[in-house]
Amino acid sequence: MNAGYVQVLDRHRIALRVWERGAGETLSCGTGACAALVAGIVRKLIVSPVQVQTRGGALTITWAGGDNAVIMKGPAETVFDGTLET
């Protein structure tokens, strides 16, 4: 089970923290950020576009409502590199 914390900072900015079972707090979660945006807009707490502040950096997310796509923009970087031996 995933858990999270969302704080509305103003009509175009929210802060998001996400915890994942077995991993603890994550630096960022694109799916969670998009879900938080949709929930906030549906509840009329925020207005698109929204800057989502996560521990891993800021994401900009837009949604025109209804069946329209939720669009997420932001930086991506490698946070782990490893090798799996089978």
Gaussian input, Z-matrix of N, CA and C with variables (Angstrom, degrees):
# hf/3-21g

backbone

0 1
 N
 C     1     B1
 C     2     B2     1     A1
 N     3     B3     2     A2     1     D1
 C     4     B4     3     A3     2     D2
 C     5     B5     4     A4     3     D3
 N     6     B6     5     A5     4     D4
 C     7     B7     6     A6     5     D5
 C     8     B8     7     A7     6     D6
 N     9     B9     8     A8     7     D7
 C    10    B10     9     A9     8     D8
 C    11    B11    10    A10     9     D9
 N    12    B12    11    A11    10    D10
 C    13    B13    12    A12    11    D11
 C    14    B14    13    A13    12    D12
 N    15    B15    14    A14    13    D13
 C    16    B16    15    A15    14    D14
 C    17    B17    16    A16    15    D15
 N    18    B18    17    A17    16    D16
 C    19    B19    18    A18    17    D17
 C    20    B20    19    A19    18    D18
 N    21    B21    20    A20    19    D19
 C    22    B22    21    A21    20    D20
 C    23    B23    22    A22    21    D21
 N    24    B24    23    A23    22    D22
 C    25    B25    24    A24    23    D23
 C    26    B26    25    A25    24    D24
 N    27    B27    26    A26    25    D25
 C    28    B28    27    A27    26    D26
 C    29    B29    28    A28    27    D27
 N    30    B30    29    A29    28    D28
 C    31    B31    30    A30    29    D29
 C    32    B32    31    A31    30    D30
 N    33    B33    32    A32    31    D31
 C    34    B34    33    A33    32    D32
 C    35    B35    34    A34    33    D33
 N    36    B36    35    A35    34    D34
 C    37    B37    36    A36    35    D35
 C    38    B38    37    A37    36    D36
 N    39    B39    38    A38    37    D37
 C    40    B40    39    A39    38    D38
 C    41    B41    40    A40    39    D39
 N    42    B42    41    A41    40    D40
 C    43    B43    42    A42    41    D41
 C    44    B44    43    A43    42    D42
 N    45    B45    44    A44    43    D43
 C    46    B46    45    A45    44    D44
 C    47    B47    46    A46    45    D45
 N    48    B48    47    A47    46    D46
 C    49    B49    48    A48    47    D47
 C    50    B50    49    A49    48    D48
 N    51    B51    50    A50    49    D49
 C    52    B52    51    A51    50    D50
 C    53    B53    52    A52    51    D51
 N    54    B54    53    A53    52    D52
 C    55    B55    54    A54    53    D53
 C    56    B56    55    A55    54    D54
 N    57    B57    56    A56    55    D55
 C    58    B58    57    A57    56    D56
 C    59    B59    58    A58    57    D57
 N    60    B60    59    A59    58    D58
 C    61    B61    60    A60    59    D59
 C    62    B62    61    A61    60    D60
 N    63    B63    62    A62    61    D61
 C    64    B64    63    A63    62    D62
 C    65    B65    64    A64    63    D63
 N    66    B66    65    A65    64    D64
 C    67    B67    66    A66    65    D65
 C    68    B68    67    A67    66    D66
 N    69    B69    68    A68    67    D67
 C    70    B70    69    A69    68    D68
 C    71    B71    70    A70    69    D69
 N    72    B72    71    A71    70    D70
 C    73    B73    72    A72    71    D71
 C    74    B74    73    A73    72    D72
 N    75    B75    74    A74    73    D73
 C    76    B76    75    A75    74    D74
 C    77    B77    76    A76    75    D75
 N    78    B78    77    A77    76    D76
 C    79    B79    78    A78    77    D77
 C    80    B80    79    A79    78    D78
 N    81    B81    80    A80    79    D79
 C    82    B82    81    A81    80    D80
 C    83    B83    82    A82    81    D81
 N    84    B84    83    A83    82    D82
 C    85    B85    84    A84    83    D83
 C    86    B86    85    A85    84    D84
 N    87    B87    86    A86    85    D85
 C    88    B88    87    A87    86    D86
 C    89    B89    88    A88    87    D87
 N    90    B90    89    A89    88    D88
 C    91    B91    90    A90    89    D89
 C    92    B92    91    A91    90    D90
 N    93    B93    92    A92    91    D91
 C    94    B94    93    A93    92    D92
 C    95    B95    94    A94    93    D93
 N    96    B96    95    A95    94    D94
 C    97    B97    96    A96    95    D95
 C    98    B98    97    A97    96    D96
 N    99    B99    98    A98    97    D97
 C   100   B100    99    A99    98    D98
 C   101   B101   100   A100    99    D99
 N   102   B102   101   A101   100   D100
 C   103   B103   102   A102   101   D101
 C   104   B104   103   A103   102   D102
 N   105   B105   104   A104   103   D103
 C   106   B106   105   A105   104   D104
 C   107   B107   106   A106   105   D105
 N   108   B108   107   A107   106   D106
 C   109   B109   108   A108   107   D107
 C   110   B110   109   A109   108   D108
 N   111   B111   110   A110   109   D109
 C   112   B112   111   A111   110   D110
 C   113   B113   112   A112   111   D111
 N   114   B114   113   A113   112   D112
 C   115   B115   114   A114   113   D113
 C   116   B116   115   A115   114   D114
 N   117   B117   116   A116   115   D115
 C   118   B118   117   A117   116   D116
 C   119   B119   118   A118   117   D117
 N   120   B120   119   A119   118   D118
 C   121   B121   120   A120   119   D119
 C   122   B122   121   A121   120   D120
 N   123   B123   122   A122   121   D121
 C   124   B124   123   A123   122   D122
 C   125   B125   124   A124   123   D123
 N   126   B126   125   A125   124   D124
 C   127   B127   126   A126   125   D125
 C   128   B128   127   A127   126   D126
 N   129   B129   128   A128   127   D127
 C   130   B130   129   A129   128   D128
 C   131   B131   130   A130   129   D129
 N   132   B132   131   A131   130   D130
 C   133   B133   132   A132   131   D131
 C   134   B134   133   A133   132   D132
 N   135   B135   134   A134   133   D133
 C   136   B136   135   A135   134   D134
 C   137   B137   136   A136   135   D135
 N   138   B138   137   A137   136   D136
 C   139   B139   138   A138   137   D137
 C   140   B140   139   A139   138   D138
 N   141   B141   140   A140   139   D139
 C   142   B142   141   A141   140   D140
 C   143   B143   142   A142   141   D141
 N   144   B144   143   A143   142   D142
 C   145   B145   144   A144   143   D143
 C   146   B146   145   A145   144   D144
 N   147   B147   146   A146   145   D145
 C   148   B148   147   A147   146   D146
 C   149   B149   148   A148   147   D147
 N   150   B150   149   A149   148   D148
 C   151   B151   150   A150   149   D149
 C   152   B152   151   A151   150   D150
 N   153   B153   152   A152   151   D151
 C   154   B154   153   A153   152   D152
 C   155   B155   154   A154   153   D153
 N   156   B156   155   A155   154   D154
 C   157   B157   156   A156   155   D155
 C   158   B158   157   A157   156   D156
 N   159   B159   158   A158   157   D157
 C   160   B160   159   A159   158   D158
 C   161   B161   160   A160   159   D159
 N   162   B162   161   A161   160   D160
 C   163   B163   162   A162   161   D161
 C   164   B164   163   A163   162   D162
 N   165   B165   164   A164   163   D163
 C   166   B166   165   A165   164   D164
 C   167   B167   166   A166   165   D165
 N   168   B168   167   A167   166   D166
 C   169   B169   168   A168   167   D167
 C   170   B170   169   A169   168   D168
 N   171   B171   170   A170   169   D169
 C   172   B172   171   A171   170   D170
 C   173   B173   172   A172   171   D171
 N   174   B174   173   A173   172   D172
 C   175   B175   174   A174   173   D173
 C   176   B176   175   A175   174   D174
 N   177   B177   176   A176   175   D175
 C   178   B178   177   A177   176   D176
 C   179   B179   178   A178   177   D177
 N   180   B180   179   A179   178   D178
 C   181   B181   180   A180   179   D179
 C   182   B182   181   A181   180   D180
 N   183   B183   182   A182   181   D181
 C   184   B184   183   A183   182   D182
 C   185   B185   184   A184   183   D183
 N   186   B186   185   A185   184   D184
 C   187   B187   186   A186   185   D185
 C   188   B188   187   A187   186   D186
 N   189   B189   188   A188   187   D187
 C   190   B190   189   A189   188   D188
 C   191   B191   190   A190   189   D189
 N   192   B192   191   A191   190   D190
 C   193   B193   192   A192   191   D191
 C   194   B194   193   A193   192   D192
 N   195   B195   194   A194   193   D193
 C   196   B196   195   A195   194   D194
 C   197   B197   196   A196   195   D195
 N   198   B198   197   A197   196   D196
 C   199   B199   198   A198   197   D197
 C   200   B200   199   A199   198   D198
 N   201   B201   200   A200   199   D199
 C   202   B202   201   A201   200   D200
 C   203   B203   202   A202   201   D201
 N   204   B204   203   A203   202   D202
 C   205   B205   204   A204   203   D203
 C   206   B206   205   A205   204   D204
 N   207   B207   206   A206   205   D205
 C   208   B208   207   A207   206   D206
 C   209   B209   208   A208   207   D207
 N   210   B210   209   A209   208   D208
 C   211   B211   210   A210   209   D209
 C   212   B212   211   A211   210   D210
 N   213   B213   212   A212   211   D211
 C   214   B214   213   A213   212   D212
 C   215   B215   214   A214   213   D213
 N   216   B216   215   A215   214   D214
 C   217   B217   216   A216   215   D215
 C   218   B218   217   A217   216   D216
 N   219   B219   218   A218   217   D217
 C   220   B220   219   A219   218   D218
 C   221   B221   220   A220   219   D219
 N   222   B222   221   A221   220   D220
 C   223   B223   222   A222   221   D221
 C   224   B224   223   A223   222   D222
 N   225   B225   224   A224   223   D223
 C   226   B226   225   A225   224   D224
 C   227   B227   226   A226   225   D225
 N   228   B228   227   A227   226   D226
 C   229   B229   228   A228   227   D227
 C   230   B230   229   A229   228   D228
 N   231   B231   230   A230   229   D229
 C   232   B232   231   A231   230   D230
 C   233   B233   232   A232   231   D231
 N   234   B234   233   A233   232   D232
 C   235   B235   234   A234   233   D233
 C   236   B236   235   A235   234   D234
 N   237   B237   236   A236   235   D235
 C   238   B238   237   A237   236   D236
 C   239   B239   238   A238   237   D237
 N   240   B240   239   A239   238   D238
 C   241   B241   240   A240   239   D239
 C   242   B242   241   A241   240   D240
 N   243   B243   242   A242   241   D241
 C   244   B244   243   A243   242   D242
 C   245   B245   244   A244   243   D243
 N   246   B246   245   A245   244   D244
 C   247   B247   246   A246   245   D245
 C   248   B248   247   A247   246   D246
 N   249   B249   248   A248   247   D247
 C   250   B250   249   A249   248   D248
 C   251   B251   250   A250   249   D249
 N   252   B252   251   A251   250   D250
 C   253   B253   252   A252   251   D251
 C   254   B254   253   A253   252   D252
 N   255   B255   254   A254   253   D253
 C   256   B256   255   A255   254   D254
 C   257   B257   256   A256   255   D255

   B1=1.4496
   B2=1.5185
   B3=1.3111
   B4=1.4581
   B5=1.5179
   B6=1.2981
   B7=1.4575
   B8=1.5148
   B9=1.3085
   B10=1.4475
   B11=1.5064
   B12=1.3124
   B13=1.4541
   B14=1.5103
   B15=1.3226
   B16=1.4631
   B17=1.5186
   B18=1.3305
   B19=1.4593
   B20=1.5219
   B21=1.3269
   B22=1.4596
   B23=1.5263
   B24=1.3313
   B25=1.4698
   B26=1.5256
   B27=1.3185
   B28=1.4632
   B29=1.5196
   B30=1.3100
   B31=1.4722
   B32=1.5275
   B33=1.3434
   B34=1.4606
   B35=1.5299
   B36=1.3350
   B37=1.4694
   B38=1.5271
   B39=1.3424
   B40=1.4559
   B41=1.5227
   B42=1.3188
   B43=1.4640
   B44=1.5239
   B45=1.3377
   B46=1.4562
   B47=1.5242
   B48=1.3278
   B49=1.4703
   B50=1.5179
   B51=1.3331
   B52=1.4672
   B53=1.5210
   B54=1.3232
   B55=1.4725
   B56=1.5196
   B57=1.3329
   B58=1.4529
   B59=1.5218
   B60=1.3148
   B61=1.4538
   B62=1.5272
   B63=1.3053
   B64=1.4553
   B65=1.5149
   B66=1.3340
   B67=1.4604
   B68=1.5238
   B69=1.3227
   B70=1.4594
   B71=1.5113
   B72=1.3092
   B73=1.4654
   B74=1.5178
   B75=1.3382
   B76=1.4563
   B77=1.5277
   B78=1.3281
   B79=1.4591
   B80=1.5253
   B81=1.3205
   B82=1.4523
   B83=1.5173
   B84=1.3128
   B85=1.4646
   B86=1.5191
   B87=1.3269
   B88=1.4569
   B89=1.5110
   B90=1.3274
   B91=1.4612
   B92=1.5191
   B93=1.3325
   B94=1.4588
   B95=1.5132
   B96=1.3302
   B97=1.4633
   B98=1.5283
   B99=1.3367
   B100=1.4615
   B101=1.5256
   B102=1.3229
   B103=1.4673
   B104=1.5232
   B105=1.3329
   B106=1.4688
   B107=1.5270
   B108=1.3315
   B109=1.4632
   B110=1.5181
   B111=1.3256
   B112=1.4670
   B113=1.5274
   B114=1.3275
   B115=1.4695
   B116=1.5259
   B117=1.3283
   B118=1.4599
   B119=1.5148
   B120=1.3328
   B121=1.4597
   B122=1.5286
   B123=1.3306
   B124=1.4687
   B125=1.5298
   B126=1.3360
   B127=1.4771
   B128=1.5262
   B129=1.3433
   B130=1.4627
   B131=1.5361
   B132=1.3348
   B133=1.4606
   B134=1.5192
   B135=1.3345
   B136=1.4596
   B137=1.5218
   B138=1.3381
   B139=1.4620
   B140=1.5192
   B141=1.3174
   B142=1.4605
   B143=1.5243
   B144=1.3418
   B145=1.4541
   B146=1.5318
   B147=1.3301
   B148=1.4578
   B149=1.5216
   B150=1.3280
   B151=1.4592
   B152=1.5279
   B153=1.3380
   B154=1.4545
   B155=1.5247
   B156=1.3144
   B157=1.4640
   B158=1.5200
   B159=1.3354
   B160=1.4590
   B161=1.5198
   B162=1.3167
   B163=1.4701
   B164=1.5187
   B165=1.3336
   B166=1.4576
   B167=1.5134
   B168=1.3187
   B169=1.4605
   B170=1.5159
   B171=1.3018
   B172=1.4666
   B173=1.5217
   B174=1.3248
   B175=1.4557
   B176=1.5234
   B177=1.3244
   B178=1.4564
   B179=1.5171
   B180=1.3272
   B181=1.4539
   B182=1.5253
   B183=1.3267
   B184=1.4619
   B185=1.5235
   B186=1.3203
   B187=1.4671
   B188=1.5127
   B189=1.3284
   B190=1.4650
   B191=1.5209
   B192=1.3193
   B193=1.4564
   B194=1.5157
   B195=1.3189
   B196=1.4617
   B197=1.5115
   B198=1.3300
   B199=1.4652
   B200=1.5246
   B201=1.3215
   B202=1.4638
   B203=1.5216
   B204=1.3159
   B205=1.4595
   B206=1.5265
   B207=1.3068
   B208=1.4657
   B209=1.5309
   B210=1.3291
   B211=1.4643
   B212=1.5252
   B213=1.3394
   B214=1.4662
   B215=1.5293
   B216=1.3296
   B217=1.4604
   B218=1.5137
   B219=1.3152
   B220=1.4533
   B221=1.5109
   B222=1.3134
   B223=1.4560
   B224=1.5306
   B225=1.3117
   B226=1.4672
   B227=1.5213
   B228=1.3099
   B229=1.4552
   B230=1.5206
   B231=1.3113
   B232=1.4510
   B233=1.5228
   B234=1.3372
   B235=1.4626
   B236=1.5194
   B237=1.3459
   B238=1.4559
   B239=1.5158
   B240=1.3142
   B241=1.4546
   B242=1.5197
   B243=1.3032
   B244=1.4693
   B245=1.5025
   B246=1.3211
   B247=1.4559
   B248=1.5136
   B249=1.3149
   B250=1.4552
   B251=1.5192
   B252=1.2958
   B253=1.4577
   B254=1.5123
   B255=1.3367
   B256=1.4643
   B257=1.5039
   A1=109.17
   A2=116.39
   A3=121.71
   A4=109.03
   A5=115.93
   A6=121.21
   A7=107.94
   A8=116.84
   A9=119.18
   A10=112.55
   A11=113.20
   A12=121.84
   A13=106.79
   A14=117.22
   A15=122.16
   A16=108.38
   A17=115.79
   A18=121.07
   A19=108.11
   A20=116.76
   A21=121.20
   A22=107.37
   A23=115.87
   A24=121.31
   A25=110.81
   A26=116.77
   A27=123.62
   A28=107.17
   A29=119.49
   A30=122.38
   A31=113.66
   A32=118.06
   A33=121.48
   A34=113.07
   A35=118.19
   A36=120.57
   A37=110.64
   A38=115.13
   A39=120.55
   A40=108.83
   A41=116.13
   A42=122.14
   A43=106.77
   A44=116.57
   A45=121.81
   A46=110.60
   A47=115.84
   A48=122.00
   A49=106.79
   A50=116.43
   A51=121.27
   A52=110.15
   A53=115.41
   A54=122.38
   A55=107.68
   A56=116.51
   A57=121.05
   A58=109.67
   A59=115.28
   A60=120.84
   A61=110.16
   A62=116.62
   A63=121.92
   A64=114.50
   A65=117.38
   A66=120.26
   A67=112.40
   A68=117.70
   A69=120.77
   A70=111.03
   A71=115.39
   A72=119.57
   A73=109.95
   A74=116.14
   A75=121.10
   A76=109.53
   A77=116.56
   A78=120.36
   A79=111.91
   A80=116.53
   A81=120.78
   A82=108.34
   A83=116.79
   A84=121.71
   A85=108.00
   A86=116.33
   A87=120.35
   A88=112.95
   A89=116.71
   A90=120.11
   A91=110.80
   A92=116.28
   A93=120.60
   A94=112.15
   A95=116.93
   A96=121.24
   A97=110.62
   A98=116.79
   A99=120.41
   A100=110.60
   A101=117.08
   A102=120.69
   A103=110.88
   A104=117.28
   A105=121.02
   A106=110.48
   A107=116.79
   A108=120.56
   A109=110.84
   A110=117.60
   A111=120.68
   A112=110.25
   A113=117.11
   A114=120.18
   A115=111.08
   A116=116.71
   A117=120.61
   A118=113.24
   A119=116.78
   A120=120.34
   A121=110.37
   A122=116.84
   A123=120.45
   A124=110.86
   A125=116.50
   A126=120.70
   A127=112.57
   A128=116.35
   A129=123.32
   A130=113.15
   A131=115.91
   A132=121.64
   A133=112.35
   A134=116.53
   A135=122.21
   A136=109.57
   A137=115.65
   A138=122.72
   A139=108.47
   A140=116.95
   A141=122.68
   A142=110.33
   A143=118.17
   A144=129.64
   A145=111.47
   A146=115.18
   A147=120.99
   A148=109.61
   A149=115.67
   A150=120.42
   A151=106.64
   A152=116.26
   A153=122.17
   A154=107.68
   A155=115.86
   A156=121.07
   A157=108.82
   A158=116.40
   A159=122.28
   A160=108.20
   A161=116.77
   A162=119.68
   A163=111.90
   A164=116.68
   A165=121.32
   A166=114.17
   A167=118.23
   A168=121.22
   A169=111.22
   A170=115.44
   A171=121.61
   A172=111.22
   A173=115.44
   A174=123.21
   A175=107.80
   A176=116.84
   A177=120.87
   A178=107.43
   A179=116.34
   A180=120.98
   A181=108.96
   A182=114.76
   A183=121.07
   A184=109.61
   A185=115.46
   A186=122.28
   A187=107.59
   A188=116.05
   A189=121.35
   A190=112.25
   A191=117.79
   A192=122.04
   A193=112.61
   A194=114.95
   A195=120.96
   A196=113.31
   A197=115.60
   A198=121.87
   A199=113.02
   A200=117.97
   A201=120.96
   A202=110.64
   A203=115.16
   A204=121.44
   A205=110.75
   A206=115.63
   A207=122.22
   A208=105.44
   A209=116.34
   A210=121.71
   A211=109.12
   A212=115.87
   A213=121.54
   A214=109.02
   A215=116.04
   A216=122.01
   A217=108.86
   A218=115.76
   A219=120.06
   A220=110.61
   A221=116.63
   A222=120.79
   A223=111.20
   A224=115.03
   A225=121.30
   A226=107.66
   A227=115.97
   A228=119.32
   A229=109.63
   A230=115.39
   A231=121.52
   A232=109.29
   A233=116.49
   A234=120.63
   A235=111.57
   A236=116.19
   A237=120.51
   A238=108.97
   A239=116.54
   A240=122.74
   A241=106.63
   A242=117.32
   A243=119.32
   A244=111.71
   A245=115.08
   A246=122.93
   A247=108.55
   A248=116.48
   A249=121.99
   A250=108.39
   A251=116.91
   A252=121.10
   A253=108.74
   A254=116.29
   A255=120.07
   A256=111.53
   D1=135.02
   D2=175.98
   D3=-96.33
   D4=149.08
   D5=176.24
   D6=-133.64
   D7=159.03
   D8=-178.95
   D9=-155.97
   D10=175.15
   D11=-179.91
   D12=-139.13
   D13=126.88
   D14=178.18
   D15=-122.66
   D16=133.02
   D17=176.17
   D18=-124.51
   D19=124.21
   D20=175.93
   D21=-80.44
   D22=117.52
   D23=-179.95
   D24=-89.33
   D25=-40.93
   D26=171.65
   D27=-163.32
   D28=-173.10
   D29=-173.79
   D30=-64.17
   D31=-17.56
   D32=-178.06
   D33=-124.93
   D34=13.23
   D35=179.71
   D36=-144.44
   D37=134.07
   D38=172.37
   D39=-132.70
   D40=157.33
   D41=173.55
   D42=-110.90
   D43=139.18
   D44=-176.00
   D45=-132.80
   D46=132.77
   D47=171.62
   D48=-127.86
   D49=137.54
   D50=-176.24
   D51=-131.22
   D52=136.61
   D53=174.97
   D54=-116.92
   D55=135.69
   D56=177.86
   D57=-118.60
   D58=136.94
   D59=-179.49
   D60=-54.75
   D61=130.24
   D62=177.67
   D63=84.73
   D64=-13.79
   D65=-177.59
   D66=-119.81
   D67=-21.31
   D68=-176.36
   D69=81.83
   D70=-154.93
   D71=-178.96
   D72=-71.93
   D73=134.54
   D74=177.80
   D75=-99.71
   D76=159.25
   D77=-179.86
   D78=-71.04
   D79=-32.74
   D80=-178.64
   D81=-163.80
   D82=159.32
   D83=178.40
   D84=-148.73
   D85=103.87
   D86=-177.73
   D87=-61.93
   D88=-42.22
   D89=179.17
   D90=-63.37
   D91=-44.09
   D92=178.52
   D93=-64.44
   D94=-38.35
   D95=179.23
   D96=-64.81
   D97=-42.78
   D98=178.67
   D99=-65.79
   D100=-41.96
   D101=178.99
   D102=-64.26
   D103=-40.80
   D104=178.90
   D105=-63.08
   D106=-39.74
   D107=178.12
   D108=-62.46
   D109=-49.70
   D110=-178.87
   D111=-60.89
   D112=-45.61
   D113=179.86
   D114=-61.13
   D115=-41.41
   D116=179.68
   D117=-66.00
   D118=-38.51
   D119=178.59
   D120=-70.15
   D121=-44.65
   D122=179.42
   D123=-59.40
   D124=-35.86
   D125=179.12
   D126=-84.15
   D127=0.96
   D128=178.94
   D129=62.62
   D130=33.12
   D131=177.27
   D132=-93.52
   D133=-27.65
   D134=-177.78
   D135=-137.71
   D136=166.79
   D137=-178.50
   D138=-132.68
   D139=134.51
   D140=179.25
   D141=-69.63
   D142=143.10
   D143=-0.07
   D144=-78.70
   D145=157.82
   D146=-178.09
   D147=-129.64
   D148=135.70
   D149=171.85
   D150=-91.96
   D151=122.93
   D152=179.30
   D153=-103.73
   D154=116.35
   D155=-179.66
   D156=-92.27
   D157=120.75
   D158=176.36
   D159=-120.16
   D160=169.31
   D161=177.59
   D162=-62.90
   D163=-24.35
   D164=-179.60
   D165=-90.27
   D166=-2.40
   D167=-179.38
   D168=132.66
   D169=-178.05
   D170=-176.50
   D171=-97.86
   D172=141.93
   D173=173.62
   D174=-119.42
   D175=146.37
   D176=173.23
   D177=-110.85
   D178=124.69
   D179=-175.91
   D180=-126.22
   D181=137.04
   D182=178.19
   D183=-127.06
   D184=149.65
   D185=175.63
   D186=-155.82
   D187=127.53
   D188=179.31
   D189=-89.11
   D190=2.22
   D191=178.23
   D192=91.63
   D193=174.08
   D194=177.20
   D195=58.78
   D196=-136.46
   D197=-178.26
   D198=-86.23
   D199=6.95
   D200=179.72
   D201=-69.78
   D202=152.53
   D203=179.73
   D204=-68.86
   D205=148.94
   D206=171.02
   D207=-92.80
   D208=124.42
   D209=-175.13
   D210=-109.84
   D211=125.95
   D212=179.52
   D213=-116.42
   D214=132.70
   D215=175.72
   D216=-128.32
   D217=139.71
   D218=177.59
   D219=173.18
   D220=170.15
   D221=-178.88
   D222=-73.83
   D223=155.54
   D224=173.96
   D225=-131.68
   D226=139.71
   D227=176.94
   D228=-149.86
   D229=153.69
   D230=179.19
   D231=-72.89
   D232=129.72
   D233=177.19
   D234=-113.73
   D235=-5.69
   D236=178.18
   D237=-156.62
   D238=144.17
   D239=175.98
   D240=-139.15
   D241=130.54
   D242=-177.74
   D243=-155.42
   D244=176.78
   D245=178.81
   D246=-128.91
   D247=136.00
   D248=178.10
   D249=-107.33
   D250=121.89
   D251=177.64
   D252=-98.67
   D253=132.88
   D254=179.72
   D255=-110.62

